[in-house]
Amino acid sequence: MPLPVIALSISDSAMRDLDKNLWNGIYVPAKMKNNSKTSAVSIRYRGGHTRDYPKKSYEIVRDRRTFHYNAEFDDPSLIRNALSLAFFPMIGVPAPRTKHVRLFVNGEPKGVYLEIEGVERAFFRRRNLGISSLFYAVNNRADFGLISSESNRRKRSLLAGYEFRLGASSEKTRLKSFIKGLNVLRGPSGEAFIRSRLDADNYLRWLAGAALTGNFDGFEQNYAIYRGGKKGKFRMIPWDYEGTWGRDCYGKIVASDLVPVSGYNALTRRLLAYPIARKKYRSILREALEGPFAEKRLMPIVEDMMNGISPYVREDRTRKWTYGEFAREPLIIHDYIRARRAIVAKELGNQ
């Protein structure tokens, strides 16, 4: 089945503004043709270190909905993000939908990109999830701690590392109070405090997803936290998962035991200090090993994704990886899954 085509038209002046504001997150106007429909859109560059790359990633707002178009420049498979975000719902965690597309800018082919659904009001509405607030964890200061790992001093703001996306201004105070309370309270009162404000089942499933996929950067950033549901508890959503399945976010092959099975960050340490949470986490991991986190479940998805983009990757001259490296990726992902399963099974057996 042919990949969908996304064609962007950006004026010369808008392109100059876009390039001039590479790091400022400034939107410029553009036209977007998708399935023969042309729409007015706003576009800006997105990403962290990847903004300096020759192949840029974009954020596009169309009809008040946000979509990310990721170049996945460091991932030779082009599917790690997509595979991760397909895996999370398999263990009960909502995640953005994705699809691969062919991107053109002013008639110039940019190659294969990954379209990722934005986490915003429409995301929650589509899944019938209530929402009162939404924050993006945009850097490693979003570790739920009181002390900055960079300065080893108390943070000036407990919302350092977060980008407030929606909700009443009082929601900022709620999140700050939660972070402070989980770090200060101990024993039964600390456990009761966390459970009264956090959807622990969702958090532990999210934690398992980050640990199983091997996202080293996924515990202190690259997530969204929102408050929703009938009880108004905090919940987690994953995003930016290209550094997974045996490679880091720069594309380097890493050891399958790089990421601790229990993950890390201040909230994880506090929550897993309580026996009932540790028991639940072990149960979630066992369910994953017996079900979705297995070669027989995941490799057909890998092969389907890669077969769908293979003809276009072969023709794509904008990537830094060769087609031969792309073709070897299923084996690397397969070996990672097998090795990671063994690591997790051994740790569960030792507990």
C-alpha angles and dihedrals in degrees: 000000000000118000115250115259122229114192120191126194115198124175120236092249093048090049090052090051090048093053093042090055097044093139099027100075092231116165121223128193121259143157121246126199114200124165091349090305118117119206137178109246141173118232138189138163118265139191139065119256089356093075088081092056122108089238109057131204121224142208114211129189113205124172089347091304124113126223130179120216107199122195090202084208096167096047113083090195096050088210108080094097092044093047092049094049090048090051098053096066087051088066095041104267120122113236137175118276117242141193135175118244140175110246127207125184115196089340094308115122111237096182131232117349133178116237111210125190113241120242102238139113093300090055091059095039091054090055097041091243119150116227135191100168142006131198130179118217099221103170141014094275087079089084096120090244134125096222125068112236089210099054100018086227132113111282116255088223130020087216091062106131095028131104112206108225108171145350138070117311088250088069089073089059090049093056093044090050091050093051092047094046096049090053097044105039121076139184122011093341091054092049092048090048094052094045093049091057105027130064091229095188092055092045094050092048090050089048091051090051093052092046096046095047090045099236102170090183095045102086101059099029141000095073138097121226120200138173115230149119128082092297095044096233128160117262136182135235124186126229139164099034102160093118095072145093095053102325132083126230090275093053097255116144109245135190117274090235095053092107117057113242088233093049119213146253132104096276092049092051092050095045097045090050086077117080095222091056093047090050091050092047092052089050092052091050092049091050089052093050091048093046134015101004095073136102093244092056100039105035095065087056090048092050093046092051094046095044089053094056100029098096091050095044089053089058096040112107095174095079128091093219124079122237088247090059090048091051092053094054098091089062092050091050092045092051091048092053092049093047094044092050090054092049093050093043091051092050092048090050091053093055 
